């Protein structure tokens, strides 16, 4: 939890701005999730992958949780379809079924961070969401540091070329 606090401060966020998008075709699951986590996180919900796309376009989503078995598109198919457009959010697959091929697809195709079975345990899921945000924050910090390193490297190369030309 201390590291989560550090990450939150690093990005000038409070825990209410850790935005989670939960996608499930069962409205009672969406309501239960919202009721359980809305005080701790920014919670967005959608009943399908298609309904989730406008939310992803308009909100800064840090974690995406999706049910695997939904009509029209599975959770893995949805996650795979948004990888190039929305590569940063941490992905969690939530399902009531233990399907080994879905787990393998989730890891290989959807780049899923965690596979959770229904019904979820609130405390355990909360801890996993906090850990997922730690990963998100570390990746973001790593990207910033890499960008800074590239800039410094370019500046050093420029200075070296200037010195060689003198």
C-alpha positions in Angstrom: 0.0 0.0 0.0 2.9 2.4 0.7 4.1 1.9 -2.9 0.6 2.7 -4.2 0.6 5.9 -2.2 4.0 6.8 -3.7 2.8 6.1 -7.2 -0.4 8.1 -6.6 1.7 11.1 -5.4 4.1 10.6 -8.3 1.3 11.3 -10.8 -0.5 13.8 -8.6 -3.5 11.6 -8.2 -5.6 10.6 -5.3 -7.0 7.1 -5.1 -10.4 8.3 -6.4 -8.7 9.0 -9.8 -7.5 5.5 -10.4 -9.9 4.9 -13.2 -11.2 1.4 -13.7 -13.4 0.3 -16.6 -15.4 -2.9 -15.9 -17.1 -4.6 -18.9 -19.7 -7.3 -18.3 -23.0 -8.2 -20.0 -24.7 -8.9 -16.7 -26.1 -5.6 -15.2 -26.2 -7.0 -11.7 -22.4 -7.7 -11.8 -21.8 -4.2 -13.0 -23.9 -2.8 -10.1 -22.2 -5.0 -7.6 -18.8 -3.9 -8.8 -19.8 -0.2 -8.8 -21.2 -0.5 -5.3 -18.1 -2.3 -4.0 -15.4 0.0 -5.5 -16.9 3.4 -6.3 -15.6 4.9 -3.0 -12.1 3.8 -3.6 -11.7 4.2 -7.4 -13.2 6.0 -10.4 -15.5 3.3 -11.7 -16.8 3.2 -15.3 -19.0 0.3 -16.5 -20.1 -1.0 -19.9 -22.4 -3.9 -20.9 -20.3 -4.7 -24.0 -17.0 -4.0 -25.7 -18.8 -1.7 -28.1 -20.2 0.3 -25.2 -16.8 0.5 -23.6 -15.1 2.2 -26.6 -16.6 5.6 -26.1 -15.5 5.5 -22.4 -12.0 4.6 -23.4 -12.0 7.5 -25.9 -13.2 10.0 -23.4 -11.7 8.9 -20.0 -8.1 8.3 -18.8 -8.6 4.6 -17.9 -5.8 2.9 -15.9 -7.3 -0.6 -15.5 -9.7 -2.6 -17.7 -11.6 -5.5 -16.3 -13.6 -7.5 -18.7 -15.8 -10.6 -18.4 -14.7 -13.4 -20.8 -18.0 -14.7 -21.9 -20.1 -12.1 -23.5 -22.3 -12.0 -26.6 -20.8 -10.8 -29.9 -17.2 -10.5 -28.5 -15.3 -12.3 -25.8 -13.3 -10.4 -23.3 -10.1 -11.6 -24.9 -11.3 -10.5 -28.3 -12.1 -7.1 -26.9 -8.7 -6.7 -25.2 -6.9 -7.8 -28.3 -8.9 -5.3 -30.5 -7.9 -2.3 -28.4 -4.2 -3.1 -27.9 -2.8 -0.8 -30.5 -5.2 2.1 -29.7 -5.1 1.8 -25.9 -1.9 0.0 -25.0 -1.4 1.5 -21.5 -4.2 0.3 -19.3 -3.6 -2.9 -17.3 -5.9 -5.7 -18.4 -7.7 -8.1 -16.1 -9.9 -10.9 -17.2 -12.8 -11.9 -15.0 -14.9 -15.0 -15.6 -17.1 -17.5 -13.9 -15.6 -20.3 -16.0 -12.3 -22.0 -15.8 -11.3 -22.3 -19.4 -7.7 -23.0 -20.0 -7.8 -21.9 -23.6 -9.3 -18.6 -22.6 -6.5 -18.1 -20.1 -3.8 -18.9 -22.7 -5.5 -16.6 -25.2 -5.8 -13.9 -22.6 -2.1 -13.9 -21.9 -1.0 -14.3 -25.5 -3.5 -12.2 -27.4 -4.9 -9.8 -24.9 -1.8 -9.2 -22.8 -3.8 -9.8 -19.6 -2.1 -9.0 -16.3 -4.4 -11.1 -14.1 -7.1 -13.7 -14.5 -9.8 -13.6 -11.7 -12.7 -16.0 -11.2 -16.2 -15.1 -10.3 -17.5 -14.5 -7.7 -14.7 -12.2 -6.7 -13.7 -11.6 -3.1 -13.9 -7.9 -2.5 -10.7 -7.5 -0.4 -8.7 -9.7 -2.7 -9.8 -7.9 -5.8 -9.2 -4.5 -4.2 -5.6 -5.6 -3.4 -5.2 -6.9 -7.0 -6.5 -3.6 -8.4 -4.0 -1.7 -6.2 -1.2 -3.9 -7.4 -2.3 -3.4 -11.0 -2.1 0.3 -10.6 1.4 -0.1 -9.2 2.3 -1.8 -12.5 0.6 0.9 -14.5 2.5 3.6 -12.6 5.8 1.9 -13.0 5.3 1.5 -16.7 4.3 5.1 -17.0 7.4 6.2 -15.0 9.6 3.9 -17.1 8.3 5.5 -20.3 9.0 9.0 -18.9 12.5 8.0 -17.9 13.2 6.4 -21.3 11.9 9.5 -23.1 14.2 11.6 -20.9 17.2 9.3 -21.6 16.6 9.4 -25.4 16.5 13.3 -25.2 19.8 13.4 -23.2 21.4 10.9 -25.6 20.4 13.0 -28.6 21.8 16.1 -26.9 25.1 14.3 -26.2 25.3 13.1 -29.7 24.8 16.7 -31.0 27.5 18.0 -28.6 29.9 15.3 -29.8 29.3 16.1 -33.4 29.8 19.8 -32.7 33.1 19.0 -30.9 34.3 16.7 -33.8 33.5 19.4 -36.4 35.5 22.1 -34.4 
